[in-house]
């Protein structure tokens, strides 16, 4: 399909620069079949049924943005995928000043050697020393805010260290938050439990490739980035049991959805999964493992807007986004939510 089919005009003042406070005070646009309703995230228990299951991504965002020097050159690096115990693949700013074997000093006693330049301009960074890389990043790294927020705010600050982690963040390794889950609070989880709605977790380490624009003119020519994920046997069995019992599996965030769909076989059974997924979902895709999605509002012509268009229909989503823009919903990572029930 032509990428321009997924374009729409978005006023820049609709981009949220801070999350709602408290988190569950955000608005929520509900598309339930043919119905459209303007509600709030706190209304979620009444939008679902007893026996439904929400599936969250328990990845934890690491301080993956680094600023350093190679001689006189300033080098910026955003880690996006772990390749070994001390090796990360990174998108590099001012990468033309780097050669294989160059050492970058990121300050605070943190250095890394660049090598293996990729076709996308990324480099492999091998961190020196014996300390766990996670400790090095805590010293020298910054929270990797999405570029459409960082460019307007001048980068991350102390508030983002908490704002950009979800209630479920446990497994360190993401360089972007699974932002639909940012809306959840202990109070909302208690209300969902009281309504008979359960929850489960899986892990998908979101990579910086999630922010890369689609540069191809046709979706068939776009190469999707790979991310590492895991669904254990107990979680897979639970998801299958929910659907077998008449309940619905509702993915919270496109990351949860993509991993579930990657792990679901042709018979609609979720299998245990551990490894990379580069699944690219566009209209015409047949969903096998999920029955609905809670997600934020996405960029024009992005792979994520293509995904929600595959779930609900392109014209339906374009109309819904036009409504959201007119009604002044807040967009993107720190913005409002949508609940999509086909």
C-alpha positions as CSV (number, residue, x, y, z in Angstrom):
1,X,0.0,0.0,0.0
2,X,1.1,3.6,-0.6
3,X,2.4,5.2,2.5
4,X,0.6,8.5,1.7
5,X,-2.7,6.7,2.4
6,X,-1.8,6.9,6.1
7,X,-1.1,10.6,6.2
8,X,-3.1,13.3,8.1
9,X,-2.6,16.8,9.3
10,X,-1.6,17.2,12.9
11,X,-1.3,20.6,14.6
12,X,1.9,20.7,16.6
13,X,0.1,22.0,19.6
14,X,-1.6,18.6,19.9
15,X,1.7,16.9,20.9
16,X,1.8,16.4,24.7
17,X,5.0,17.4,26.4
18,X,4.1,16.1,29.8
19,X,1.8,13.3,30.9
20,X,-1.6,13.8,32.6
21,X,-1.4,14.1,36.3
22,X,-2.5,11.8,37.8
23,X,-1.8,9.4,35.0
24,X,-5.3,7.9,34.9
25,X,-6.8,11.3,34.4
26,X,-6.0,11.1,30.7
27,X,-8.8,11.1,28.2
28,X,-9.7,8.0,26.2
29,X,-11.3,7.8,22.8
30,X,-13.3,4.5,22.6
31,X,-14.0,2.8,19.2
32,X,-16.3,-0.1,20.0
33,X,-17.5,-1.7,16.8
34,X,-19.2,1.2,15.0
35,X,-19.7,3.3,18.1
36,X,-17.4,6.2,19.0
37,X,-17.3,7.6,22.6
38,X,-15.3,10.3,24.4
39,X,-14.4,8.9,27.8
40,X,-11.5,8.9,30.2
41,X,-8.9,6.2,31.1
42,X,-10.7,5.8,34.5
43,X,-13.7,4.6,32.6
44,X,-11.8,1.6,31.3
45,X,-13.4,-1.0,33.7
46,X,-16.8,-0.1,32.4
47,X,-15.6,-0.5,28.8
48,X,-14.5,-4.1,29.2
49,X,-16.2,-7.3,30.4
50,X,-15.6,-9.6,33.4
51,X,-13.2,-12.3,32.2
52,X,-11.3,-10.0,29.8
53,X,-7.5,-9.9,30.2
54,X,-5.2,-6.9,29.7
55,X,-1.7,-7.7,28.6
56,X,1.1,-5.3,29.6
57,X,4.7,-5.0,28.5
58,X,7.0,-5.1,31.6
59,X,10.1,-3.7,29.9
60,X,12.0,-1.0,31.8
61,X,13.5,2.0,30.0
62,X,17.2,2.4,30.5
63,X,19.1,5.8,30.3
64,X,20.1,5.0,26.7
65,X,21.2,8.4,25.4
66,X,24.8,9.2,25.7
67,X,26.9,12.3,24.8
68,X,30.6,11.9,24.3
69,X,33.7,12.9,22.5
70,X,36.1,11.3,20.0
71,X,39.0,13.6,20.0
72,X,37.6,17.1,19.0
73,X,34.3,15.6,17.7
74,X,31.1,15.6,19.7
75,X,29.4,12.2,19.4
76,X,25.8,11.4,20.4
77,X,24.6,7.9,20.7
78,X,21.2,6.3,21.3
79,X,21.4,2.6,22.2
80,X,18.7,0.6,20.6
81,X,19.4,-3.1,20.7
82,X,21.7,-5.3,22.9
83,X,24.0,-7.5,20.8
84,X,26.1,-9.0,23.6
85,X,26.9,-8.7,27.3
86,X,28.9,-5.5,26.7
87,X,27.8,-4.7,23.1
88,X,24.9,-2.5,22.0
89,X,23.9,-1.3,18.6
90,X,23.4,2.5,18.6
91,X,22.2,5.2,16.3
92,X,25.0,7.8,16.3
93,X,24.8,11.5,15.8
94,X,27.9,12.9,13.9
95,X,28.7,9.4,12.9
96,X,30.7,10.6,9.9
97,X,33.5,11.5,12.4
98,X,33.7,7.9,13.6
99,X,35.8,5.0,12.2
100,X,36.0,1.4,13.2
101,X,38.1,1.1,16.3
102,X,37.6,4.7,17.5
103,X,37.1,5.1,21.3
104,X,34.4,7.4,22.5
105,X,34.6,9.0,26.0
106,X,31.1,9.5,27.4
107,X,32.4,10.9,30.7
108,X,31.9,9.6,34.3
109,X,34.5,6.9,33.5
110,X,32.4,5.4,30.6
111,X,34.1,4.6,27.3
112,X,33.1,2.5,24.3
113,X,34.8,1.4,21.1
114,X,32.8,1.8,17.8
115,X,32.8,-0.8,15.1
116,X,30.7,-2.6,12.5
117,X,28.9,0.4,10.9
118,X,25.5,-0.6,9.6
119,X,23.7,0.4,6.4
120,X,21.5,2.6,8.5
121,X,24.4,4.5,9.9
122,X,24.4,2.7,13.3
123,X,27.5,1.4,15.0
124,X,28.2,-1.4,17.5
125,X,29.5,0.0,20.8
126,X,31.6,-2.2,23.0
127,X,31.8,-0.8,26.5
128,X,35.1,-1.0,28.3
129,X,35.7,-2.3,31.9
130,X,34.1,-4.9,34.1
131,X,31.1,-3.1,35.5
132,X,27.7,-4.1,34.2
133,X,26.7,-1.8,31.3
134,X,23.5,-0.9,33.2
135,X,25.6,0.7,35.9
136,X,27.6,2.6,33.4
137,X,24.4,4.0,31.8
138,X,23.1,5.0,35.2
139,X,26.2,7.2,35.5
140,X,26.6,8.6,32.1
141,X,23.2,8.1,30.3
142,X,20.0,10.1,30.0
143,X,16.4,9.1,29.6
144,X,15.8,8.7,25.8
145,X,12.7,10.8,25.3
146,X,11.0,10.6,21.8
147,X,12.5,13.1,19.4
148,X,9.2,14.9,18.9
149,X,9.2,15.7,22.7
150,X,12.9,16.2,23.3
151,X,13.2,18.7,20.4
152,X,10.4,20.9,21.9
153,X,11.5,20.7,25.5
154,X,15.3,20.7,25.1
155,X,15.8,17.1,26.3
156,X,14.9,15.0,29.3
157,X,14.8,16.3,32.8
158,X,14.6,14.8,36.3
159,X,10.8,14.4,36.1
160,X,11.1,12.1,33.0
161,X,13.0,9.5,35.0
162,X,9.7,8.7,36.7
163,X,7.2,9.9,34.1
164,X,8.7,7.7,31.3
165,X,8.4,4.4,33.3
166,X,5.3,2.4,33.6
167,X,3.8,0.9,36.7
168,X,4.9,-2.5,35.4
169,X,8.5,-1.7,34.5
170,X,10.7,-4.6,35.7
171,X,12.9,-6.0,32.9
172,X,15.6,-3.4,32.0
173,X,16.4,-3.1,28.3
174,X,14.0,-0.7,26.5
175,X,15.0,2.6,25.0
176,X,11.4,3.7,24.6
177,X,8.5,3.2,27.0
178,X,5.4,1.1,26.1
179,X,3.5,4.3,26.4
180,X,-0.1,3.0,26.6
181,X,0.7,1.5,30.0
182,X,1.8,5.0,31.3
183,X,-1.9,5.7,32.0
184,X,-2.2,3.0,34.7
185,X,-2.2,3.6,38.4
186,X,-2.6,1.3,41.4
187,X,-6.1,2.7,41.9
188,X,-7.1,1.9,38.3
189,X,-5.7,-1.6,38.6
190,X,-7.7,-2.1,41.7
191,X,-10.9,-1.0,39.9
192,X,-10.1,-3.3,37.0
193,X,-9.7,-6.3,39.4
194,X,-12.9,-5.4,41.2
195,X,-14.7,-5.5,37.8
196,X,-13.4,-9.0,37.1
197,X,-10.8,-7.9,34.6
198,X,-7.4,-9.6,34.9
199,X,-3.9,-8.8,33.7
200,X,-0.8,-10.5,32.5
201,X,2.7,-9.3,31.5
202,X,5.2,-10.2,28.7
203,X,8.5,-8.5,27.8
204,X,9.4,-6.7,24.6
205,X,12.4,-4.4,24.7
206,X,11.3,-1.5,22.6
207,X,14.1,-0.2,20.4
208,X,14.8,3.3,19.1
209,X,13.8,2.1,15.7
210,X,10.2,2.6,16.8
211,X,10.8,6.3,16.1
212,X,12.3,5.9,12.6
213,X,10.2,7.4,9.9
214,X,8.9,5.3,7.0
215,X,11.0,6.5,4.1
216,X,9.7,4.1,1.4
217,X,6.8,5.1,-0.8
218,X,5.2,1.7,-0.5
219,X,4.7,-0.3,2.7
220,X,6.1,-3.4,0.8
221,X,9.5,-1.7,0.6
222,X,9.8,-0.7,4.3
223,X,12.2,-2.7,6.4
224,X,10.9,-3.1,10.0
225,X,13.3,-2.9,12.9
226,X,13.8,-6.0,15.1
227,X,13.2,-6.1,18.8
228,X,13.7,-8.8,21.4
229,X,10.8,-10.3,23.3
230,X,9.7,-13.1,25.5
231,X,6.4,-14.8,26.4
232,X,6.8,-17.7,28.9
233,X,4.8,-20.9,28.8
234,X,2.6,-19.9,31.8
235,X,1.6,-16.6,30.1
236,X,1.0,-18.2,26.8
237,X,-1.3,-20.9,28.4
238,X,-3.2,-18.2,30.3
239,X,-3.9,-16.1,27.2
240,X,-5.1,-19.2,25.4
241,X,-7.3,-20.2,28.4
242,X,-8.9,-16.7,28.5
243,X,-10.0,-16.9,24.9
244,X,-11.1,-20.5,25.2
245,X,-13.3,-19.4,28.1
246,X,-15.0,-16.6,26.1
247,X,-12.9,-13.8,27.4
248,X,-11.0,-11.3,25.3
249,X,-7.3,-10.6,25.2
250,X,-6.7,-6.8,25.1
251,X,-3.2,-5.7,24.3
252,X,-2.1,-2.6,26.2
253,X,0.2,-1.0,23.6
254,X,1.3,-1.9,20.2
255,X,4.4,-3.6,21.6
256,X,2.3,-6.1,23.5
257,X,0.2,-6.7,20.4
258,X,3.1,-7.2,18.1
259,X,4.7,-9.8,20.4
260,X,1.4,-11.7,20.9
261,X,0.9,-11.8,17.2
262,X,4.4,-12.9,16.6
263,X,3.9,-15.8,19.1
264,X,0.5,-16.9,17.8
265,X,0.3,-19.8,15.4
266,X,-2.1,-20.3,12.5
267,X,-4.7,-22.0,14.7
268,X,-4.8,-18.9,17.0
269,X,-2.8,-20.5,19.8
270,X,-0.2,-18.4,21.6
271,X,3.1,-20.3,21.9
272,X,6.0,-19.6,24.2
273,X,8.4,-17.1,22.4
274,X,11.9,-15.8,23.0
275,X,13.8,-14.0,20.4
276,X,13.6,-11.2,17.9
277,X,10.5,-10.1,16.1
278,X,10.3,-7.7,13.2
279,X,6.6,-8.2,12.5
280,X,5.1,-5.4,10.3
281,X,1.3,-5.2,10.5
282,X,-0.6,-3.3,7.7
283,X,-4.2,-3.4,6.5
284,X,-5.0,-6.9,5.2
285,X,-3.3,-8.6,8.2
286,X,-5.5,-11.2,10.0
287,X,-5.1,-10.8,13.7
288,X,-4.8,-14.2,15.5
289,X,-4.0,-13.6,19.1
290,X,-5.7,-10.4,20.3
291,X,-9.3,-9.1,20.5
292,X,-8.6,-5.4,21.1
293,X,-6.0,-2.8,21.8
294,X,-5.5,0.1,24.1
295,X,-2.9,2.5,22.6
296,X,-2.0,6.2,22.4
297,X,-2.3,8.4,19.3
298,X,0.4,7.8,16.7
299,X,2.3,9.8,14.1
300,X,1.1,10.3,10.5
301,X,2.5,7.7,8.1
302,X,4.0,5.7,10.9
303,X,4.1,1.9,11.2
304,X,1.9,2.2,14.3
305,X,-0.8,4.1,12.6
306,X,-0.7,1.4,9.9
307,X,-1.1,-1.2,12.6
308,X,-4.2,0.5,14.1
309,X,-5.6,0.9,10.6
310,X,-5.2,-2.8,10.1
311,X,-7.1,-3.5,13.3
312,X,-10.0,-1.1,12.8
313,X,-9.9,-0.1,9.1
314,X,-8.0,2.8,7.5
315,X,-11.0,5.1,6.9
316,X,-12.3,4.4,10.4
317,X,-9.0,5.4,11.9
318,X,-8.6,8.5,9.8
319,X,-12.0,9.7,10.8
320,X,-11.3,8.9,14.5
321,X,-8.0,10.8,14.4
322,X,-9.8,13.8,12.7
323,X,-12.3,13.7,15.6
324,X,-9.5,13.4,18.2
325,X,-7.7,16.4,16.7
326,X,-10.9,18.5,16.6
327,X,-11.7,17.5,20.2
328,X,-8.2,18.5,21.3
329,X,-7.0,15.1,22.4
330,X,-3.3,15.0,23.3
331,X,-1.1,13.0,21.0
332,X,2.0,10.7,21.2
333,X,3.9,9.2,24.1
334,X,2.7,11.5,26.8
335,X,-0.7,12.0,25.3
336,X,-4.2,10.5,25.7
337,X,-5.4,7.0,25.0
338,X,-7.6,5.2,22.6
339,X,-9.4,1.8,23.2
340,X,-9.9,-0.1,19.9
341,X,-12.4,-2.9,20.0
342,X,-13.1,-4.2,16.5
